Amino acid sequence: MSNSPTLKATTTSDWQRLEGRLLEHGRSDYYAIINQHPMARMADIDIAASETQVAIAEEAYKPQFGVEAMYAHRRANNMRGEPAPDLVSAYVTMDIPLFTGNRQDKNHAAAEYQVVASRSNKDALLSQMYAQVSALTMDRQNLTERLERYRQSLLSQAKARTKAVERGYENSTAQFSDVITASRDELAIELEALRLETDLSLVNSDLSYFLGGFEYQASTPVLSVPSKQQ
């Protein structure tokens, strides 16, 4: 008779890439990393497009030259009855923008304003992202410290207390209600530690979004398959 495979769930993830980024930059400026974020790249594209519009608007102030050539084949004869020659003509045109105070100036001013607006939008975006990263790093530090306290002292103390109460109950020096209370307190501390682990994973996920801390290689899920029993 064989048992079905069982999955082992976990509240922790591998954040080695994020840890490396945080250690590399410490508490220094994160603008260099944030500036490589896809949202920042899109803002750069908007700025480049606005600068292109300025260049196009500036072209309206330059003289425009044009060359036109025409060829005409004549089948009729001239007055003397001879075949009439073909006609070839060429024209050189030059458009000089003498009056640029209306449409050209307005287009150029609008294009320059859009450049300034695009750059201001990116600055605001980077400032907002930096503020979020700073808040997340503080949350991460606080959660890490609290979780370490639970792991290093509170959990072990709760387990030791439960075992002591159980021994007292076996020796008739403690009541069964004391065992229930100790077990309940231990379970509450374990659940709080799991909640802190989950909150820390969420903060790490948000930080990885801003700082590029996700691991991109595919990972294999942990699968435990009991051996076949006879």
C-alpha positions in Angstrom: 0.0 0.0 0.0 1.5 3.4 -1.0 0.9 6.8 0.5 0.2 9.9 -1.6 3.0 12.5 -1.9 3.0 15.3 0.7 4.0 18.9 0.2 5.9 20.8 2.9 4.9 24.4 3.1 7.2 27.1 4.3 6.8 30.8 5.1 10.4 31.7 4.2 12.0 32.2 0.8 15.5 32.6 -0.6 16.4 36.3 -0.6 20.1 35.9 -1.3 20.0 38.3 -4.2 18.2 41.0 -2.1 20.6 40.4 0.8 23.5 41.0 -1.6 22.1 44.2 -2.8 21.4 45.5 0.6 24.9 44.6 1.9 26.4 46.1 -1.2 24.8 49.5 -0.7 24.2 49.4 3.0 22.4 52.5 4.1 23.7 54.6 1.2 21.8 56.1 -1.6 19.5 53.7 -3.5 18.9 56.1 -6.4 21.4 54.2 -8.6 19.4 51.0 -8.3 16.0 52.7 -8.5 17.1 54.5 -11.6 17.3 51.1 -13.3 13.8 50.2 -12.5 11.5 49.6 -15.5 9.2 52.5 -14.4 12.3 54.8 -14.3 13.3 53.6 -17.8 9.8 54.4 -19.1 10.2 57.9 -17.7 13.5 58.2 -19.6 11.7 57.2 -22.8 9.1 60.0 -22.1 11.9 62.5 -21.6 13.7 61.4 -24.9 10.4 61.7 -26.8 9.9 65.2 -25.4 13.4 66.2 -26.4 12.7 64.9 -29.9 9.7 67.1 -30.2 11.9 70.1 -29.3 14.3 69.2 -32.0 11.4 68.9 -34.5 10.1 72.3 -33.4 13.5 73.9 -33.9 13.6 72.6 -37.5 10.7 75.0 -38.3 13.1 77.9 -37.8 15.6 76.7 -40.4 15.3 77.5 -44.1 13.8 74.7 -46.1 15.3 73.9 -49.5 13.7 71.9 -52.2 14.7 70.8 -55.7 12.1 69.9 -58.4 12.8 68.5 -61.9 10.3 67.9 -64.7 10.6 66.1 -68.0 8.1 66.3 -70.9 8.1 64.3 -74.1 6.4 66.0 -77.0 5.0 64.0 -79.9 3.8 66.9 -82.0 5.8 68.6 -84.7 6.9 72.2 -84.7 5.9 74.9 -87.2 8.4 73.6 -89.7 7.0 70.1 -89.6 10.0 68.8 -87.6 9.7 66.8 -84.4 9.5 69.1 -81.5 12.2 68.7 -78.8 11.5 67.4 -75.4 11.3 69.7 -72.5 13.4 69.5 -69.3 12.9 72.0 -66.4 14.4 72.3 -62.9 13.5 74.4 -60.0 15.2 75.2 -56.7 12.9 76.4 -53.9 13.8 77.9 -50.5 11.3 78.5 -47.8 12.5 81.1 -45.3 10.5 81.3 -42.0 10.4 85.1 -41.8 7.4 85.3 -39.3 7.9 82.8 -36.5 6.1 84.6 -33.7 2.9 82.6 -33.9 2.7 78.9 -34.6 6.5 78.0 -34.6 7.2 79.8 -31.3 4.1 78.3 -29.6 5.1 74.8 -30.8 8.7 75.2 -29.6 7.6 76.6 -26.2 5.1 73.7 -25.8 7.8 71.2 -26.6 10.2 72.7 -24.1 7.6 72.7 -21.4 6.9 69.0 -22.0 10.6 68.3 -21.5 10.6 70.1 -18.2 7.4 68.3 -17.2 8.8 64.9 -18.1 11.9 65.5 -16.1 9.9 66.7 -13.1 7.7 63.6 -13.3 10.7 61.4 -13.2 12.2 63.2 -10.2 8.9 62.9 -8.4 8.8 59.2 -9.3 12.3 58.5 -8.0 11.6 60.5 -4.8 8.4 58.5 -4.1 10.2 55.2 -4.8 13.1 56.1 -2.6 10.7 57.0 0.2 9.0 53.6 -0.1 12.4 51.8 -0.1 13.5 53.7 3.0 10.3 52.8 4.8 10.6 49.2 3.8 14.2 48.9 5.0 13.1 50.2 8.4 10.2 47.7 8.5 12.6 44.9 7.5 15.0 45.8 10.3 12.3 45.9 12.9 10.7 42.6 11.8 14.1 40.9 11.7 15.0 42.0 15.2 11.6 40.9 16.6 11.8 37.6 14.8 15.3 36.9 16.2 14.0 37.6 19.7 11.2 35.1 19.2 13.5 32.5 17.8 16.3 32.9 20.3 14.5 33.4 23.5 10.7 33.4 23.5 10.1 30.2 21.7 12.7 28.3 23.7 11.3 29.7 27.0 7.8 28.8 26.1 8.8 25.2 25.2 10.8 24.9 28.4 7.8 26.1 30.4 5.5 23.7 28.8 7.8 20.7 29.5 8.2 21.9 33.1 4.4 22.1 33.6 4.0 18.6 32.0 6.5 17.1 34.3 4.8 18.8 37.2 1.5 17.3 36.1 3.0 13.9 35.9 4.4 14.3 39.4 1.0 15.6 40.6 2.5 19.1 41.4 0.6 20.9 38.7 -3.0 20.9 37.4 -4.1 19.8 34.0 -5.4 23.4 33.4 -1.8 24.5 33.8 -0.7 22.2 31.0 -3.4 23.6 28.8 -2.4 27.2 29.6 1.3 26.5 28.9 0.5 24.7 25.7 -1.8 27.5 24.6 0.8 30.2 25.3 3.5 28.2 23.4 1.2 27.9 20.4 0.4 31.6 20.5 4.1 32.4 20.5 4.7 30.0 17.6 1.8 31.6 15.6 3.2 35.1 16.3 6.6 34.0 15.0 5.0 32.6 11.8 3.2 35.9 11.3 6.4 37.8 11.7 8.1 35.4 9.1 5.2 36.1 6.7 5.3 39.9 7.2 9.1 39.8 6.7 8.7 37.8 3.4 6.1 40.4 2.2 8.5 43.2 3.0 11.4 41.4 1.2 9.1 40.9 -1.8 8.3 44.6 -1.9 12.0 45.6 -1.5 12.9 43.1 -4.3 10.4 44.8 -6.6 12.2 48.1 -6.2 15.8 46.9 -5.9 15.7 44.0 -8.3 16.1 41.4 -5.7 14.2 38.5 -7.2 15.9 35.4 -8.3 15.0 34.6 -11.9 16.0 31.0 -12.2 13.3 28.4 -11.8 13.2 26.6 -8.5 12.1 23.1 -7.7 9.4 22.8 -5.1 10.1 20.7 -2.0 8.3 17.4 -2.4 8.5 14.6 0.1 7.4 11.2 -1.1 7.2 8.5 1.6 8.6 5.2 0.6 6.2 2.4 -0.2 5.2 0.3 2.7 4.1 -3.3 2.5 
